[in-house]
C-alpha cells in the first residue's frame, strides 16, 4: 500500500505517541500502529477526530503525493 497518510510524522512533530492517540480515540494501539505504517487507513470520521486532537487540518494528515495522485 502506498504512503497515504503522514500520521506518524505529525505525531513525532507534536511529540505525541501512537499510544496517546489510541487512548484519546478509544481504539486499540495496534490500530493506530497500522495507520502509522500505512497498512490501513482511518475512516473520514476518525480522520476528523485526529485532526482536532492534533490541531491540524485534515489535509496535513495526507501525503502530498497521494493528494496529487487523486483526481477529483
DRENPA-3360 file (N, C-alpha, C; in nm, 2 decimals, always signed):
BEGIN
1 = XXXXXXXX = +0.08/-0.12/+0.00/+0.00/+0.00/+0.00/+0.09/+0.12/+0.00 ~ +0.05/+0.22/-0.08/+0.13/+0.34/-0.08/+0.11/+0.43/+0.04 ~ +0.21/+0.51/+0.07/+0.20/+0.60/+0.19/+0.09/+0.71/+0.16 ~ -0.02/+0.68/+0.22/-0.14/+0.77/+0.21/-0.13/+0.88/+0.31 ~ -0.10/+0.84/+0.44/-0.11/+0.95/+0.54/+0.03/+0.98/+0.60 ~ +0.04/+1.09/+0.67/+0.16/+1.14/+0.74/+0.14/+1.13/+0.89 ~ +0.05/+1.05/+0.94/+0.02/+1.05/+1.08/+0.14/+1.03/+1.17 ~ +0.22/+0.93/+1.13/+0.34/+0.91/+1.21/+0.43/+1.04/+1.22;
9 = XXXXXXXX = +0.45/+1.10/+1.11/+0.53/+1.23/+1.11/+0.47/+1.34/+1.19 ~ +0.34/+1.35/+1.18/+0.27/+1.46/+1.26/+0.28/+1.43/+1.41 ~ +0.26/+1.30/+1.45/+0.28/+1.27/+1.59/+0.42/+1.30/+1.64 ~ +0.52/+1.27/+1.56/+0.66/+1.30/+1.60/+0.68/+1.45/+1.61 ~ +0.63/+1.52/+1.51/+0.64/+1.67/+1.51/+0.58/+1.73/+1.64 ~ +0.47/+1.67/+1.68/+0.40/+1.72/+1.80/+0.44/+1.66/+1.93 ~ +0.54/+1.57/+1.92/+0.59/+1.50/+2.04/+0.48/+1.42/+2.11 ~ +0.40/+1.36/+2.03/+0.29/+1.27/+2.08/+0.32/+1.13/+2.04;
17 = XXXXXXXX = +0.26/+1.03/+2.11/+0.28/+0.89/+2.08/+0.16/+0.83/+2.02 ~ +0.18/+0.72/+1.95/+0.06/+0.65/+1.90/-0.02/+0.59/+2.01 ~ +0.04/+0.56/+2.12/-0.03/+0.51/+2.24/-0.12/+0.62/+2.29 ~ -0.07/+0.75/+2.30/-0.15/+0.86/+2.34/-0.27/+0.87/+2.25 ~ -0.25/+0.87/+2.12/-0.36/+0.88/+2.02/-0.46/+0.77/+2.03 ~ -0.41/+0.65/+2.05/-0.51/+0.53/+2.07/-0.60/+0.55/+2.19 ~ -0.54/+0.60/+2.30/-0.61/+0.63/+2.42/-0.72/+0.74/+2.40 ~ -0.68/+0.85/+2.33/-0.77/+0.96/+2.31/-0.88/+0.92/+2.22;
25 = XXXXXXXX = -0.86/+0.83/+2.12/-0.96/+0.78/+2.03/-1.04/+0.67/+2.08 ~ -0.99/+0.60/+2.18/-1.05/+0.48/+2.24/-1.04/+0.36/+2.14 ~ -0.93/+0.35/+2.07/-0.91/+0.24/+1.98/-0.78/+0.16/+2.03 ~ -0.77/+0.04/+1.97/-0.66/-0.05/+2.01/-0.53/+0.02/+1.96 ~ -0.42/+0.01/+2.03/-0.29/+0.07/+1.99/-0.25/+0.00/+1.85 ~ -0.28/-0.12/+1.83/-0.24/-0.19/+1.71/-0.31/-0.12/+1.59 ~ -0.43/-0.07/+1.61/-0.50/+0.00/+1.50/-0.42/+0.13/+1.46 ~ -0.38/+0.21/+1.56/-0.31/+0.33/+1.53/-0.17/+0.29/+1.47;
33 = XXXXXXXX = -0.11/+0.18/+1.51/+0.01/+0.14/+1.45/+0.00/+0.11/+1.30 ~ -0.11/+0.04/+1.27/-0.14/+0.01/+1.13/-0.16/+0.14/+1.05 ~ -0.23/+0.24/+1.11/-0.24/+0.37/+1.04/-0.10/+0.44/+1.02 ~ -0.02/+0.43/+1.12/+0.11/+0.49/+1.11/+0.20/+0.43/+1.01 ~ +0.18/+0.30/+0.99/+0.27/+0.23/+0.89/+0.20/+0.22/+0.75 ~ +0.08/+0.28/+0.74/+0.00/+0.28/+0.62/-0.04/+0.14/+0.57 ~ -0.06/+0.05/+0.67/-0.11/-0.08/+0.64/-0.26/-0.07/+0.62 ~ -0.32/+0.02/+0.69/-0.46/+0.05/+0.68/-0.48/+0.20/+0.70;
41 = XXXXXXXX = -0.60/+0.25/+0.68/-0.63/+0.39/+0.69/-0.75/+0.41/+0.78 ~ -0.75/+0.52/+0.86/-0.87/+0.55/+0.94/-0.98/+0.60/+0.85 ~ -1.11/+0.59/+0.89/-1.22/+0.64/+0.81/-1.22/+0.79/+0.83 ~ -1.30/+0.85/+0.75/-1.31/+1.00/+0.74/-1.35/+1.06/+0.88 ~ -1.44/+1.00/+0.95/-1.48/+1.05/+1.08/-1.37/+1.05/+1.17 ~ -1.29/+0.94/+1.17/-1.18/+0.93/+1.26/-1.07/+1.03/+1.22 ~ -1.05/+1.05/+1.09/-0.95/+1.15/+1.05/-0.99/+1.29/+1.10 ~ -1.12/+1.32/+1.10/-1.16/+1.45/+1.16/-1.13/+1.45/+1.30;
49 = XXXXXXXX = -1.15/+1.35/+1.38/-1.12/+1.35/+1.52/-0.97/+1.36/+1.54 ~ -0.89/+1.29/+1.46/-0.74/+1.30/+1.47/-0.70/+1.44/+1.45 ~ -0.76/+1.50/+1.34/-0.73/+1.64/+1.31/-0.75/+1.74/+1.42 ~ -0.87/+1.72/+1.49/-0.90/+1.81/+1.60/-0.80/+1.78/+1.72 ~ -0.77/+1.65/+1.75/-0.68/+1.62/+1.86/-0.54/+1.68/+1.84 ~ -0.50/+1.67/+1.71/-0.36/+1.72/+1.68/-0.36/+1.87/+1.64 ~ -0.48/+1.93/+1.63/-0.49/+2.07/+1.59/-0.42/+2.10/+1.46 ~ -0.45/+2.01/+1.36/-0.40/+2.03/+1.22/-0.52/+2.01/+1.13;
57 = XXXXXXXX = -0.50/+2.06/+1.01/-0.60/+2.04/+0.91/-0.60/+1.90/+0.86 ~ -0.71/+1.84/+0.82/-0.71/+1.71/+0.77/-0.61/+1.69/+0.65 ~ -0.60/+1.79/+0.57/-0.51/+1.78/+0.45/-0.37/+1.76/+0.50 ~ -0.33/+1.81/+0.61/-0.20/+1.80/+0.67/-0.17/+1.65/+0.71 ~ -0.27/+1.57/+0.72/-0.25/+1.43/+0.76/-0.22/+1.34/+0.64 ~ -0.24/+1.40/+0.52/-0.22/+1.32/+0.40/-0.09/+1.35/+0.33 ~ -0.03/+1.25/+0.27/+0.09/+1.26/+0.19/+0.06/+1.35/+0.07 ~ +0.14/+1.45/+0.04/+0.11/+1.54/-0.07/+0.11/+1.46/-0.20;
65 = XXXXXXXX = +0.20/+1.36/-0.22/+0.20/+1.29/-0.35/+0.07/+1.21/-0.36 ~ +0.01/+1.16/-0.25/-0.12/+1.09/-0.26/-0.23/+1.19/-0.30 ~ -0.23/+1.30/-0.24/-0.33/+1.40/-0.28/-0.32/+1.44/-0.43 ~ -0.20/+1.46/-0.48/-0.18/+1.49/-0.62/-0.22/+1.38/-0.71 ~ -0.21/+1.25/-0.66/-0.25/+1.14/-0.75/-0.40/+1.11/-0.76 ~ -0.47/+1.17/-0.67/-0.62/+1.16/-0.67/-0.68/+1.26/-0.76 ~ -0.76/+1.22/-0.85/-0.82/+1.32/-0.94/-0.97/+1.33/-0.90 ~ -1.01/+1.45/-0.88/-1.15/+1.48/-0.84/-1.23/+1.51/-0.96;
% end
